[in-house]
């Protein structure tokens, strides 16, 4: 299989019991790719100094929803909680 291209069958042809595992694999791929994007942009940002982004800015850069970031904040190595009781997550 070509590593640059992911080929999946037509969703209508996927057996119901295989849908959840496929969704989990796709979420894992999405998370790894998002972490690579942030790591690469972090390397560029280090030259300029560390800059924290708001959740809104990070979501725009990662092309994902703010909700997606909030739900995965504990698993994202680049997430930094700022503020009283860590209620205001910001992302490096």
HELIX and SHEET records of a PDB file:
HELIX    1   1 UNK A   11  UNK A   13  5                                   3    
HELIX    2   2 UNK A   16  UNK A   48  1                                  33    
HELIX    3   3 UNK A   55  UNK A   62  1                                   8    
HELIX    4   4 UNK A   66  UNK A   72  1                                   7    
HELIX    5   5 UNK A   84  UNK A   86  5                                   3    
SHEET    1   A 2 UNK A  79  UNK A  82  0                                        
SHEET    2   A 2 UNK A  88  UNK A  91 -1                                        
END                                                                             
